Amino acid sequence: MPRKDYQERLEALREDVLYMSEIVLERLQKGLDALEHKDEDLAWEVIEGDHEINELYLELEQDCIDLIALQQPVAGDLRFIAASFKIITDLERIGDLATNLGDHTLDARQDMFPEVDIQAIGSLTIEMVEDAMEAYAEQNSDRCYEIAERDDEIDHLCERASETVARDLIERENVESQEEIDELMQDVYRLLLTIRDLERVGDHAVNIAARTLYMVDSDDDLLY
């Protein structure tokens, strides 16, 4: 493959990874919207759209493999391809978490814990992923550290949200019938899963930042 074509394929890979991130973030936002408004149609759109993300992931995975196998890249090009490969894996998993939000919407009955602001946590995680992808696009290593530091805030908010649910359960006195108890526990389980899923989105944003840092500076400080 001529050098010009090779460089064009590298740039095309970058653009395709960014395109995948746009689709994933759109799905994640729709999952949050579906959950907020109890919109089952939107929830099904997120769930049924997961195959598009999976297919795109497989296509980009093959592109990465072909570039490595056929071109035997070294140094910066190899780090770029390897980082892109790992980043699309994180994006695919964020897509799965968006699908989980669709599932939680279908299972939701009522908001029994309105003091837990899922939307605020979700918005912060979306911003983290957006910023991580911008760091990848711009090859900005400084932003990678900023994103990693912001993950502590997400973890703290998720921990506080889980503690709020637990404290509410302990203090709740107006649940009498077994049916009410069962319904309450289903809502608790769903909410705790939602909190956990959003926390994982933040973790994937950090992973993207870590791979970008390694790609740009050959620095593995954020890898774990």
N, C-alpha and C positions, 0 to 999 in steps of 0.2 A: 504494500500500500504506500503510495507517495506520501511524503512528509506533510504536504498541504492537506491531503485527505485525512490523514491521521489527526492533525490538529483540529480540523473541522469536526471530526467525530468526538473528540474530547469536549469541544465547546457544545456540541449537540447533547452530550451526556449531561453537562451542567444544566443546560436549559430544560432538559426532560426531568431532571431531579427537582428543579424548581417548580415545574408544571405539576408534578406529582404532589408536591407540598401544598400547592394551591387547592387541588382537589380534596386532599385530606383535611385541610383546615376548613374548607367549605362544609364537608361532611360533619366535622366536629361541631361547628357552629349550628348546623341544622339539628344535630343531636341535642344540643343544649336548648335550642328553641322548642323542639318537640317536647322535651321534658318540662320546660317552663309552662307551656300552654296545653299540656296533655293532648298534643296533636298526634293522633295515631296515624293519620295519612303521612305526615312528615316523618314519623318514626319508621314507617315501612319504607319510605323513600331512602332513608339512611341505610337500613338493613339490606334492602335489595340492591343498593348501589355498591355494596362492599366488593362484589365480584369485579367491578371496574378497577378498583384499586389493586386487587390481587393480580389481575391480568397485566396492569401497567408495571407492577413490581417485578413480575416474571420477565417481562420484556427488557426492563432495565438491568435486571440481574444478568441476563444473557449478553447484553451489550458490554457489561463490565468484564464478563468472562472472556468474550471475544477479544476485547482490547488487550487484556493481559496475555492471553494465549497466542494471539497472532502478532502482536507488536512487541511483546516482552519489554514493557516500559520500565524505566529506572528512575530513581530519585524522586523529584517532585511530581512527575506524571504518575508514577506508581502510587504515591501517597494520595494523590487526587482520586484515582480510580478506586483504590481501596476504601477511602473515606466515603466516596459516593455510594459504594456498595453497602457499607454499614449504615449510612444515612437512610437509604431507601428501605432498609430493614426496619429502622425505627419508625419511619413514616407509615409503613404497612401496619405496624403494631398500633400506632395511633389511630389508624383507620379502624382496626378491630375494636379499640376502646370507644370510638364514636358509635360503632354498631351496638356496643353494650348499652350506650345511652338510649338508643332506640328501643332495645329490649326492656330497659328499665321503665321507659315511657309506657309501654304496653302493659306492664305489670302494676303501674302506679294507680292508686285509687284516690288518695287525697293527700294534701300536704299537712301532715300531722306535726311537722317540726319547722314551722315558717321562719324561726329564728336562724336556721342554718341556710346561709346564702350560697347555694350551689352555683348560681349564675356568676357571682363575683369571683369565686374560685375558678370557674371555667374560663372566664374572660382573661384572667391572669395567665392561665396555662396557654391559652391561644396566643397571647402576646409573646410569651416565652418562645413558643415554636416559631412564630413569625420572625422574631429577632434572631433566633438561631439560624434560620434559613437565610436571612439577610447577611449574617456574618459569613455563611458559606458562599453566598453569591459574591460578596465583596472581598472575601479572603481577609476578614478583619479579625485578627487574633485578640485584640483588646476586648471586643464585645463578648468573646467566648467566656472570659472570666466573669464578666458582669452577669451573664445568664446563669452561670453556675452558682453565683452568690444569691441570686433571686430565688433559687430553688428552696433555700431555707425558709423563705416567706411562705411558699406554697405548702411546705411540710408543716409549718406552724399552723397555718389556717386549717389544714385538713385535720391535724391533731385536735385543735380546738373544736372543730365541727363534730368530730367523733365523741369528744368529751361532753359536748352539749346534748347529744342524743342520749348518751349513757345517763347523764344527770337527770334529764327529763324523765327517763324511764323509772329511775329510782323514786322521783318525787311524784309521779303520776298516781292519782288516787281514784279516778273516776272510771276505771276499767273494771267491769264486773263479770260479764259473760265470757265463756270460752271463745265464742265467735269474735268478740271484740279483742280478746287477747291475741287470737290467731291473726286477725287483720292487722293489729298493731305490730306484731313481730314481723309480718311480711313487709310492712312499710319500713320498719327499722332495718331489716336486712337489705332491702333495695337501696335505702339511703346510704348505708355504710359501704355498699358496693360502689355506688356512684362516687362517693368521696375517694375511695381507694383508686378507682379508675382515673379520676382527674389528677390524683397525686402521681400516678404512673405516667400520665401525659407529660407532666413536668420533668420526670426522670428521663423520658425520651428526648425532651428538649435539651437537657444537659448532655446526653449522649451525643446529640448532633453537634453541640458546641465543642465537645471534647474531640470528636473526629475532625472537626474543622480546624481546631488548634493544631492537631497533629499534622494535618494536611499542609497548613501554612508554614508552621515553624518547626516541624518535626519534634514537637513538644508533647510528651505523653502525661503531663502533669494532671490533667483532668480525667484521664482514662482510669476506669476501675472495673 
